[in-house]
Amino acid sequence: ARSDDGGQSFTAELRLGLPAATNKSELRIVGIDATDPDIVYAKLVEQTGEMLYVSKDGALTWTKILEEPEPIAFVARQSGEIVAGTKLSGSRRSLDHGTTWTDLAGAPHIGCLTEDAAGTVWACTQNYAQAMMPGIPAVPADGLGIMTTTDLATWTGAMRFQDIADAVSCPAGTAQHDQCVEKYDDMPSVWCCLAMQMGITNPGADCSGRLACVPAQAGD
């Protein structure tokens, strides 16, 4: 449904151009053009893959602009440019609302996208190689969990999982200390298990007596 009065009232739209919904499909509004609010982007999630759609008339009619056999990360930038990223199928940009696309050569393996107020694009990237289901290629490692770019050509590392450290040492008696760092309710330390899972080399806590979680198996 669409509202033109800040949510005071809604009008059901015809959704012309969108496929019929099923009990296994999910429709998400993923972006609105910064200069024209009648240009709206939506993502249809199906078991077989994901599809991007654009409406240029305030959600009355829709046109499919991209389809991939895997999750699509998407951001509508302040400039009007749109960017779509994937882990295995490449990433691309469009300056005409998805009518044409240009591949992003050298882009990392992208799982999410956002843009800050300064126009910098932030991407969730592949810190470690990820084994996939049988028959699907593994996702290669980028060596970084978060990367940034201002021009979509040069990507700069912002964070590695293994460099995460204990940001604040909470004293005993706080919920953060007693339920996260220490063992809690006969469960292993949440923080120490996360540190092991993420490959954090400096967890900021002595995990030797608190760690009783099962190591991750290859492919997890």
C-alpha positions in Angstrom: 0.0 0.0 0.0 1.1 3.6 -0.6 0.7 6.7 1.5 1.1 10.3 0.3 0.2 12.0 3.6 2.8 10.6 6.0 0.8 7.4 6.9 -2.5 9.0 7.7 -4.1 7.0 4.9 -3.1 4.3 2.5 -4.1 3.3 -1.0 -3.7 -0.3 -2.3 -1.6 -0.3 -5.5 -2.2 -2.5 -8.5 1.4 -3.8 -8.6 1.3 -4.2 -12.4 4.4 -5.9 -13.6 5.1 -7.8 -10.4 4.6 -11.6 -10.5 1.9 -13.2 -8.4 3.0 -13.7 -4.7 3.3 -17.1 -3.3 3.6 -18.3 0.3 7.4 -18.6 -0.2 8.1 -15.3 -1.8 8.9 -12.0 0.0 8.7 -8.5 -1.4 10.9 -5.8 0.1 11.1 -2.1 -0.6 14.8 -1.5 -0.8 15.2 2.1 -2.0 13.6 5.4 -3.0 15.3 7.8 -5.4 16.8 10.8 -3.5 15.4 13.4 -6.0 12.1 11.8 -7.1 10.1 9.9 -4.5 7.9 8.3 -7.2 10.9 6.2 -8.2 10.9 3.2 -5.9 13.0 0.1 -5.9 11.8 -3.3 -4.6 13.4 -6.7 -4.3 11.5 -10.0 -4.7 13.0 -12.9 -2.8 12.2 -16.4 -4.1 13.7 -19.8 -3.3 15.4 -19.8 -6.7 17.0 -16.3 -6.4 16.2 -12.6 -6.1 14.9 -10.0 -8.5 15.1 -6.2 -8.5 12.2 -4.1 -9.7 11.7 -0.4 -10.3 8.6 1.7 -10.3 8.7 5.2 -11.8 5.1 6.1 -11.1 4.8 5.7 -7.4 4.4 2.0 -7.2 1.6 1.8 -9.8 3.6 -0.3 -12.3 6.8 -2.2 -11.9 9.6 -3.3 -14.3 12.2 -6.0 -13.5 15.7 -4.6 -13.9 17.9 -7.4 -12.5 17.8 -11.1 -11.6 20.4 -13.2 -9.9 20.4 -16.8 -8.5 21.6 -15.6 -5.1 21.0 -12.7 -2.6 21.3 -9.2 -4.0 22.7 -6.4 -1.9 21.3 -3.0 -3.0 21.7 0.7 -2.4 20.1 3.8 -4.0 22.7 6.5 -3.7 22.1 10.2 -3.0 23.3 10.9 -6.6 20.5 8.8 -8.1 22.9 6.0 -9.0 22.0 2.5 -7.9 24.4 -0.3 -7.0 23.7 -4.0 -6.8 26.2 -6.4 -5.2 26.4 -10.2 -4.9 28.9 -12.7 -3.5 29.3 -14.9 -6.6 27.6 -13.2 -9.5 29.5 -9.9 -9.6 28.4 -6.4 -8.8 27.2 -3.5 -11.0 26.1 0.1 -11.1 23.4 1.9 -13.0 22.9 5.6 -13.7 19.5 5.2 -15.4 17.4 3.5 -12.8 18.4 0.0 -13.9 17.8 0.3 -17.6 21.5 -0.4 -18.2 24.2 -1.7 -15.9 28.0 -1.4 -15.8 30.0 -4.2 -14.1 32.2 -3.1 -11.1 35.6 -4.6 -12.0 37.6 -5.6 -9.0 34.7 -5.3 -6.5 34.8 -7.5 -3.4 32.3 -10.3 -2.7 29.4 -8.2 -1.3 26.7 -9.3 1.1 25.2 -5.9 2.1 25.5 -2.2 1.0 24.7 1.2 2.5 25.8 4.8 1.9 26.6 7.4 4.6 25.8 11.1 4.5 29.3 11.9 3.1 28.6 9.7 0.0 30.9 6.8 1.1 29.5 3.3 0.2 30.0 0.7 2.9 29.9 -3.0 2.0 29.8 -6.2 4.0 32.5 -8.3 2.4 33.9 -11.8 2.7 36.4 -11.9 5.6 37.0 -15.6 5.2 36.4 -18.0 2.4 32.9 -19.5 2.7 32.1 -23.0 1.6 28.7 -23.3 -0.1 26.3 -26.1 -0.8 27.4 -29.0 -3.0 27.5 -27.9 -6.6 27.9 -24.2 -5.7 31.3 -22.6 -5.9 32.9 -21.4 -2.6 33.0 -17.7 -2.0 36.6 -16.6 -2.0 38.0 -14.5 0.9 38.4 -10.7 0.6 40.4 -10.7 3.8 38.1 -8.0 5.2 34.6 -8.0 6.8 33.8 -4.4 5.9 35.1 -2.3 3.0 34.4 1.2 1.8 34.5 3.1 -1.5 33.8 6.6 -2.8 34.1 5.8 -6.5 33.1 2.1 -6.8 36.5 1.5 -8.3 38.9 1.6 -5.3 37.9 -0.4 -2.2 39.4 0.3 1.2 39.4 -2.1 4.1 37.6 -0.8 7.2 37.4 -3.9 9.5 38.7 -7.5 9.8 36.8 -9.9 12.1 40.1 -11.1 13.7 40.9 -7.5 14.8 37.7 -7.1 16.9 38.6 -6.6 20.5 36.8 -6.3 23.8 35.7 -2.7 23.5 34.6 -2.1 27.1 35.6 -4.1 30.1 32.4 -4.3 32.1 32.8 -5.0 35.8 31.5 -8.1 37.6 27.8 -7.7 38.5 26.8 -6.2 35.2 24.7 -8.1 32.7 27.3 -7.6 30.0 30.0 -9.2 32.1 28.0 -11.9 33.9 25.9 -13.1 31.0 28.2 -12.5 28.0 31.9 -12.8 29.1 31.4 -15.3 31.9 29.7 -18.7 31.6 26.0 -18.1 32.2 23.2 -20.6 33.1 25.6 -23.5 32.4 26.2 -22.2 28.9 29.7 -21.3 27.5 30.8 -17.7 27.4 29.0 -16.0 24.5 31.9 -13.6 23.9 34.6 -16.3 24.0 32.7 -18.5 21.6 32.1 -15.6 19.2 35.8 -14.7 19.4 36.7 -18.3 18.4 34.1 -18.4 15.6 35.3 -15.1 14.1 39.0 -15.8 14.5 39.5 -12.8 16.9 43.1 -12.9 18.1 42.8 -10.4 21.0 39.4 -11.0 22.7 40.3 -8.8 25.7 39.3 -11.5 28.1 40.8 -14.8 29.4 38.8 -17.4 27.5 40.8 -20.4 28.7 38.4 -21.3 31.5 35.2 -20.1 29.9 35.3 -21.7 26.5 33.3 -24.9 26.0 31.7 -24.3 22.7 32.0 -26.6 19.7 34.5 -25.4 17.1 33.0 -24.5 13.7 33.2 -27.2 11.1 34.4 -26.6 7.6 31.6 -25.2 5.6 29.6 -23.8 8.5 
